[in-house]
Every structure is written in structure tokens, then in C-alpha cells.
Amino acid sequence: MNDRTPRQDIGAERAVIGSAMLDQRVLEDIHLKAEDFYRPQHEQLWDMILTESRAGRPVTPLALVQRLIAEPIAGLEPTYLHECMEAAPVRAATPHYAGIITGLARLRRLADVGVKLQQMSLTSGWDETEQVLDDARAVLDATANEATGIRVRTFADALESAIDLWSSPKGKSYPTGWSELDRKFNGGWHPGQLTIMGARPAVGKSLVAGCAAVAATGYGVGFFSLEMKEHEVIGRMTAASEGIDLHHLNSFDLSETDWSKVARLRAKSADWPVYIEELSRTTMAQIRATVRTWKRRGPVPLVIIDYLQLVAPADTREQRERQVARIAEDCKHLAKEFDTHVLALAQVNRGSTQRADPRPTMADLRESGGIEAHADNIILLHRSDDMEGEIEFIIEKNRHGETGKINLAWRPHFASVNSMASESGDFRYGIA
């Protein structure tokens, strides 16, 4: 380890740690790995901070003191956290100190490479010169690429990965539950993509999302409910899955037939890879941490967020449109990071009802600029009095397929939206 500038390392590390304890949003601004830290105690402390944050727990000084008492770090007293807080800069300056840590970590790794190259040159024979040079170049390139995040990838490498994907039935897409939508989306929900589903209040976007979750019970889904209580989400999914009148569930007035259906659902859902998280206010950092926890138990090909504008912004001082744009961007990153499909619901302005054609457009999405930019697909829902028993899916944006409109059967008593067809990919919601 290079001791060239230990004071600079330690000072920057103390500042970043203190800043993270005082404002957890700092963790969204910087991307430091524990091994980037010079001081071993700081490395362990930063690993503890990241672990707590990813688990959705607070990293306040009081919370960390409790963790240090339960899991002591040799050579670091809990009172040391006070020194870190005193060294903390304003949040805007924290990335500068993080840059110092990253830069010095790269220099230390480069110094380690120098030692390794020296050992290689001193222990090799004269007839191994060419091989040593090749090995030295490889070691240096690998270190430089790791430090800068550069990945050397040829077309041939990428083609091999694509062929593996194309030849694998799994991983291509996951059925949405509606064959009409599957055809538009080239098979269904694709990992790494973000779909925005927008509608005016009371049109039925949460009901549609519940149906999508029921259709995903065979492959895995996580449902973040920021608007409804957990039992409301479960009630809609139960009605859609088993054909129970939603009014019976909401009024706690179930018949014997209803109870037999509930018993059947209890038995068959025991092994469903389905997760429900009721959160009245949450950040994207907490959502990421929760998805990471789910993924440890198995794949989660679909993540539903109900709804996007209720996610707490990382920076409350930003303009609202910028806040929503960042949340949409984070949803896209979430899809790519966890190789899942994110279905984020969104509110649509009521202004479209004043037009001759009341169907919503992308421009009607509240704070729409950033949403449009980051979404792979945008579906807008529409119902009107002259569409009795039907709901319209307006596919306004489809980065990898066709746009257009599809009409589905609207059955609100059973919290269900069904395909007009009856194909193998159709989930028969509410039809037990």
C-alpha cells in the first residue's frame, strides 16, 4: 500500500463518511466501493453504511453507533463518528472529496502494479522477455480498465451474448397476461426496460397493475404500493385471480363459495414468487434496496411501482419536473441494474377531458418531459361512457415495436381486465 499521502486520504474519507451520515442522499450522488478507502477501519465502516442503506435502514449517527456496539470495528470507537460529522462538507462538495478517494485509490493500485511488474522482470529469464512484456501489458490494461470502468468488448463478444439470448426461451420476455399487448411488445415484458402506464384518476391503472401482477405469479413480481394499503392490493389480486366479487371483499361479506375460493388461493399461492411492499413514502434508494433483497431469494422479472409521482424525490429543492425526471431515470436504471422490467404507473392531467377527443396523450402526463425521455414504452388508459364494458390501451411509445390501440374487456366487479381473445398467453382474470 502506498503511504505517499495518508493525511489526504484519511481527511477525504472522514469527510465523505460524515456527509453520508448527515444526509443519506449523498449515497445517490457518489459511487464509492469499500475497497477504495485507504484506512481499513474506514473501509469496514463504509461497507457497514452501504449494507444498512441497501437494506433500507437509516445510516444516521445514532443508528451506526448501535451497529458499532453490536458489531465492533477493531481500532474504531463509536465516538469517532463525531469526528467524521465535524469533517463533513456541504452536500454539494461531497463528490469532490469522493473524487479524491477514487483518484488516490487508483494511484495505490497502480503502485501495486508497479511492484508486480518489478517482480516479474526480476524473476524471469532472458528468453521470456516477450512473454513478460505481453503479461505486463495485460496487467496494466486490466488495472486501467478497472479503474476507469472501461470494458473492452468487441462486436464478436456482443454477438455471442446476443445469440445466447436469442436461442434461450427464458429471458426473452415474460407474458403480460394479454396476448394483444404481448404482440405489440414482441412477446411481453422485456428485462431491462421501463414501461410507463398513465391514466387519469379513477380510470383503473391500479386495477390493471393488479392484473399484471396476477399474471406474473408464475415467474415473479414485486409490487410497490405507495397509494393503496396492502390489504387493498391483495383484495384486488384475489378478486382477479379467483373470480370473487370485489365488493364482497371490501365489505367483509364473503359467501361460502367465496371462502372456498380464498382457501384455494391460499393453497396455490404458498410458493408464488410475489412480493408486496406497502410504503406511504419511499425513495428510489429504498426501492433499490428492497428489490436487491427480493433478488437474493430468486428472480423478480417484473417490478410494479404504483405510482411514480408518489416516490419521494432525492432532492426536495429541485423543480418538480426535474424531480420526476430523476425518478423516471432511476426507474430505468433499476430495470437495467436488476435485469427486470419496471412497470411504473403515472398520473395524467385531467385537461384531456376538455378536448373534443378526451383520450390522453404523452403531453398529458404530469411533469411529462423526463418521463417520455426515459421510458421504453408508454401506455395510456382510457375509458368513457360510450365504451361500456371496455378499456382502451393507447400505446403512445414503443421503442422496440408497434404503437397503436388495443381494446380489452373491463370487468371492475372482479377487479379484472381481460383479453378479447382466448389465446394461450391470455390470463383469464376473474374467471375461476
Order of alpha helices (4+ residues) and beta strands (2+ residues): alpha-alpha-alpha-alpha-alpha-alpha-alpha-alpha-alpha-beta-alpha-beta-alpha-alpha-alpha-beta-alpha-beta-alpha-beta-alpha-beta-beta-beta-beta
